[in-house]
Amino acid sequence: MTGPSRPGDDEPAPPSPGARPNPLATGGFSLTFPTGETVPVGEDNSDDTDDAAPAADGDRGVAEEPLPAEAAAETASPVEVESGSATETSYGGGDSDAGLSADFFPPPDRSERSPDRSVLTVLGAVAAAVVVLGGGAWWFTRPDPTPPPAQLHPVVIPTGDSAAASAPAVAEDGPLPVTIESDCPGQRDPSLAASSDANSAWVCPTGGVPFGQQLVLTLPKPYVITGIKFWPGFQGQGADGGDEWYRHRLINTAQIVFNDPDRTLVSLTPQAERRQYAKALNHILANQATITLLDTAAPPPAPAPSATAVPPGIDPTGPAPLPDLGSLFPTNNNANSDDGPESSSVAMWGLQLIGHLP
């Protein structure tokens, strides 16, 4: 039975909540909440609905019609329902993922997590390059190794009883054994040039040429020659007791040439002085030398004998000698002239070569 018709009554009225179908009314279901709690549903609760409630005053006793099944499914809250061993997932409101089945989030692909081999190769090459460059930089910039500390050794001080170690013998310079030769007609023995007797000397007639005379000195084997010595005249007395220095020409300059590989030539400058002339030589290794006279000078005049002096060779206790007529009537032949008898020869005495064995 229905009431009087009104405008719009031809449209169906929405069903009441009690008239809607209950999806959980079949029983044997359980509800799983996001917190993990499961609540069993064992009885039909459809009787508790308010479908039998009296209609409100304004409803005029119009019965509510149930919603179609499609609309009921759209308005239902998504709930995960367990039925036996099967699990069904319903979707409802809310943003929480708790209680969702594992099928909703499929496992990630393991192949996507494996690293790219080309990337690993590049990283390994970079690491190796860093190691090589770092090692090279350390090698070339490392500090110099510290030298080991000096080792200290005890020093033994010798006592007076211990014999001192003998030092190696050092060769001493001295006169060398020479053989002297000369090519001078009318000369005295050339070996007298090296005589140790002051009254014996080498005398060579000039023949009117006061230079060019030679003496050849020969050693038995090569020696290290370090010097030469000689008197540039006749330093001694003659058989009559007279001073031979004033009776022969004196050597001004000369030269000596050695037979070493360099053919060493040394100048000698005694300057006709009445003294022993010495010349140091620079360790010449040779076994022969040649002395050549380059310039000679006439001897100075002999000093006049004093009135109180007794001439040599005269007995002071005997009768008085006759006066020297030559001193009373001097001639033009004086000792300073190259034409005098004192300038007809040249002399040398005390010749020595100084050195040692090599």
Buried (B, 14 or more C-beta within 10 A) or exposed (E): EEEEEEEEEEEEEEBBEBBBBEBBEEEEBBBBEEEEEEEEBEEEEEEEBEBEEEEEEEEEEEEBEBBEEEEBEEEBEEBBBBEEEEEEBEEEEEEEEEBBEEEEEEEEEEEEEEEEEEEEEEEEEEEEEEEEEEEEEEEEEEEEEEEEEEEEEEEEEEEEEEEEEEEEEEEEEEBBEBEBEBEBEEBBEBBBBBBEEBBBBBBBBBEEEBBEBBBBBBBEEBBBBBBBBBBBBBBBBEEEEBBBBBBBBBBBBBBBBBBBEEEBEBEBBBEBBBEBBEBEBEEBBBBBBBBBBBBBBBBBEEEEEEEEEEEEEEEEEEEEEEEEEEEEEEEEEEBEEBEBEBBBBBBBBBBBBBBBEE
